[in-house]
Amino acid sequence: MDIITIVLAIFVIITLLKGVRIVPQQQAWIVERLGKYNKTLNAGLNFIIPYIDSIKSKMSLKEQVLDIEKQEVITKDNVLVKIDAVAYYQITNPKKAFYNIENLEYAIIQTIQTTLRDIVGGMDLDEILQAREKINAQIKDVLQGVADDWGVLIKRTEVKEIEPPMNIVEAMSKLIEADRSKKAMITEAEGKKQAQVLEAEGYKLAKMQEAEAIERIGRAQADAIKSIMVVLGEGELASKYLIGDKLATNFEKVANSENAKIIILPSTVEGLINLIKDKSKSKA
């Protein structure tokens, strides 16, 4: 075998190898033939014509994150705020993404920054701080409108941070602290009021129960007198009986007391009744 045959064999082998392309998963390769778009190679084993076809771009089909640098924007009420964002996108048409836009990431960044300036410039600071979701949705809608021509799907956009001037931040902090103090004072006052209401209701209930108890005792005593009168058949004798029973109970308490003293009283209930009458006359 001469040298020419060996060289030709090596050339054929190299040519065949150059015509074989293995594309990784989640990638797409753009192929041009003689300077013109020919096809897009998808994941797996692919074949091209060596020396005529060429790989112009290897594009990722994964979802990608693009950080938008912080920029200064003037709000509707003339407050200068710093705001940044982040965008999540995915290439869905590699041909459009390669041929329809020169620098895809730069175009997305500029579109988001311009849209942010337009949206924030038409809103007051208070509205901006409370409308993140609204701003995110508006940016996504505007961006998707132009991204369709770039073969890109905008998954979502998010405003990361809204930074007002320091003097406004301090004023907002004082306002929040004052609002918290106000709520705490209102809560404390309501608690005291409720406690006073409960205390008054408890006192009222206790007095009602005390009155009811006195009324029940009075009724019981009246019933007892009636019962004794029925048994004894005489009102005065019944009264003497009740007074004597009360005296016996009180004498027992005095006798059991640690500070018990000697008390001289009439020997009969009649004598005690006469003593009480004499005492009443002397006071009169």
ChimeraX attribute file (.defattr): number of C-alpha atoms within 10 A of each C-alpha:
attribute: neighborCount
match mode: 1-to-1
recipient: residues
	/A:1	5
	/A:2	6
	/A:3	8
	/A:4	9
	/A:5	10
	/A:6	11
	/A:7	11
	/A:8	11
	/A:9	12
	/A:10	12
	/A:11	12
	/A:12	12
	/A:13	11
	/A:14	12
	/A:15	14
	/A:16	14
	/A:17	12
	/A:18	14
	/A:19	16
	/A:20	14
	/A:21	16
	/A:22	12
	/A:23	16
	/A:24	13
	/A:25	12
	/A:26	12
	/A:27	17
	/A:28	22
	/A:29	22
	/A:30	19
	/A:31	21
	/A:32	18
	/A:33	17
	/A:34	11
	/A:35	11
	/A:36	10
	/A:37	15
	/A:38	14
	/A:39	15
	/A:40	18
	/A:41	21
	/A:42	16
	/A:43	15
	/A:44	11
	/A:45	11
	/A:46	13
	/A:47	14
	/A:48	20
	/A:49	13
	/A:50	15
	/A:51	11
	/A:52	11
	/A:53	19
	/A:54	20
	/A:55	15
	/A:56	14
	/A:57	15
	/A:58	16
	/A:59	16
	/A:60	17
	/A:61	17
	/A:62	13
	/A:63	14
	/A:64	13
	/A:65	15
	/A:66	15
	/A:67	14
	/A:68	20
	/A:69	12
	/A:70	16
	/A:71	13
	/A:72	14
	/A:73	20
	/A:74	18
	/A:75	21
	/A:76	15
	/A:77	12
	/A:78	12
	/A:79	15
	/A:80	16
	/A:81	17
	/A:82	16
	/A:83	21
	/A:84	19
	/A:85	21
	/A:86	17
	/A:87	22
	/A:88	16
	/A:89	21
	/A:90	16
	/A:91	23
	/A:92	18
	/A:93	17
	/A:94	23
	/A:95	20
	/A:96	16
	/A:97	20
	/A:98	19
	/A:99	12
	/A:100	13
	/A:101	15
	/A:102	11
	/A:103	11
	/A:104	15
	/A:105	14
	/A:106	12
	/A:107	15
	/A:108	21
	/A:109	19
	/A:110	12
	/A:111	16
	/A:112	21
	/A:113	19
	/A:114	11
	/A:115	18
	/A:116	21
	/A:117	16
	/A:118	15
	/A:119	17
	/A:120	19
	/A:121	19
	/A:122	14
	/A:123	17
	/A:124	15
	/A:125	21
	/A:126	10
	/A:127	12
	/A:128	19
	/A:129	13
	/A:130	10
	/A:131	12
	/A:132	16
	/A:133	13
	/A:134	11
	/A:135	18
	/A:136	19
	/A:137	14
	/A:138	16
	/A:139	24
	/A:140	20
	/A:141	14
	/A:142	13
	/A:143	23
	/A:144	19
	/A:145	12
	/A:146	14
	/A:147	23
	/A:148	15
	/A:149	13
	/A:150	24
	/A:151	21
	/A:152	22
	/A:153	18
	/A:154	21
	/A:155	14
	/A:156	17
	/A:157	23
	/A:158	19
	/A:159	17
	/A:160	15
	/A:161	13
	/A:162	16
	/A:163	16
	/A:164	18
	/A:165	11
	/A:166	9
	/A:167	9
	/A:168	12
	/A:169	12
	/A:170	12
	/A:171	11
	/A:172	12
	/A:173	12
	/A:174	12
	/A:175	12
	/A:176	12
	/A:177	12
	/A:178	12
	/A:179	12
	/A:180	12
	/A:181	12
	/A:182	12
	/A:183	12
	/A:184	12
	/A:185	12
	/A:186	12
	/A:187	12
	/A:188	12
	/A:189	12
	/A:190	12
	/A:191	12
	/A:192	12
	/A:193	12
	/A:194	12
	/A:195	12
	/A:196	12
	/A:197	12
	/A:198	12
	/A:199	12
	/A:200	12
	/A:201	12
	/A:202	12
	/A:203	12
	/A:204	12
	/A:205	12
	/A:206	12
	/A:207	12
	/A:208	12
	/A:209	12
	/A:210	12
	/A:211	12
	/A:212	12
	/A:213	12
	/A:214	12
	/A:215	12
	/A:216	12
	/A:217	12
	/A:218	12
	/A:219	12
	/A:220	12
	/A:221	13
	/A:222	12
	/A:223	12
	/A:224	14
	/A:225	17
	/A:226	15
	/A:227	13
	/A:228	18
	/A:229	17
	/A:230	12
	/A:231	10
	/A:232	13
	/A:233	12
	/A:234	11
	/A:235	14
	/A:236	10
	/A:237	14
	/A:238	20
	/A:239	15
	/A:240	16
	/A:241	17
	/A:242	16
	/A:243	15
	/A:244	16
	/A:245	13
	/A:246	11
	/A:247	14
	/A:248	12
	/A:249	10
	/A:250	12
	/A:251	14
	/A:252	10
	/A:253	11
	/A:254	15
	/A:255	12
	/A:256	10
	/A:257	10
	/A:258	7
	/A:259	7
	/A:260	11
	/A:261	9
	/A:262	7
	/A:263	7
	/A:264	6
	/A:265	10
	/A:266	11
	/A:267	8
	/A:268	11
	/A:269	18
	/A:270	14
	/A:271	12
	/A:272	17
	/A:273	14
	/A:274	13
	/A:275	14
	/A:276	12
	/A:277	11
	/A:278	12
	/A:279	11
	/A:280	10
	/A:281	9
	/A:282	8
	/A:283	6
	/A:284	6
